[in-house]
Structure formats: structure tokens, C-alpha cells
């Protein structure tokens, strides 16, 4: 593989996000920095939690984390998002560098209210995919292009992606980042998440090991 930094340019040739502010963020897991980005093409906002030096040719841990209010904030065990976020922060802390782009697209882009509507259908027996379809939403409405641009803007090129979602990995590659490794995030999930995780694996093509 070439070490030439010329080989790592955004395929769109422009960056359509703007960094607005950066600050220190001490956390329970360690010292991080937090940056706020705005899209130049929509009203979407992004948050990046990162640590250490961002170097183009140093294979750096990254994650695109899609906001999950129920899992990230309330500790829901219907899914494993909160545990995955924590694990990603721990891996970055251990490595001494890395970045998490926190994408505020709740419920795969359908929004928190619709996600609660979908949960209500799940209470009646639907799985996560069936519930979204019944509500008339596409299964996954997320776009990752600008998340990749943020990683470029931070100064990264060669990345080790902490994800079980092949769509995110493909999106980063399509945007021009060099994905040198997929770092699986395996977390212990509790029983109510089992049905959700089984669906994610079977219907959405996620890659993690799951014994069902
Ligand atoms: Zn979740």
C-alpha cells in the first residue's frame, strides 16, 4: 500500500461540513476532545469525540456512531448501542488515539418519536425491520458521506473502523478513506436485545458473532 498522502483525498473533492468549535471533554473513560460540526448543505449537526494526534498515515481507530437516545442515554437493553459506544471509547482510550463521529440520526434516521412508535409495534410482536416497514419508513435512512468528510477534516486517511455494519465500512471507502482494518465490537448484550440483534444480523447483514 502506498504511503503517499496524495492517494487519500475525498472522492467528492470538497468538504461539505464545517468545524464550529472544539473543547476538552474529560469523561469517566478518559480525557477526550469534543468538536461540533455543521453540514454546509443541510441543517444536520455532528459531534466528534476524539483523542490523540490525528495523522494521515497512522492507522487510527474510528467509529461512526448513530445516535440512540434510548441506548446511549437511558441504558436501554433493547439494543447494544450504549455498550458499543462505551466500548469504542474504551478502545480509543487504550490506543491513545481515535475518533468517534456521533451522527444525530436517531433510529436509523426516522427520529425518536417514530422510533418509539416502532417500539410500540415491537411490543405487539413485530421485529425492527417489520416495524419500520409498517410505519412506511425505509429500513435504513442513514447517510454517512459527511461523517467520512469529518474524518478527513480531522486529518485522517488510514482508518481502523470499529463497526459491525458493512454499509458504514463501504461508505467510508467510497468517500475515499483507506479502511485498513475492521475492528469488531463485541459487547455482552442482555436478553431483551437478543431478538433485535438476531434481526440485525439476519435482515441487515451485520457481521458480529451471535449465538442464537
Ligand atoms: Zn440503540
Boltz pocket constraint, residues with backbone or C-beta under 6 A from the ligand:
constraints:
  - pocket:
      binder: B
      contacts: [[A, 68], [A, 70], [A, 71], [A, 72], [A, 79], [A, 80], [A, 81], [A, 82]]
      max_distance: 6.0
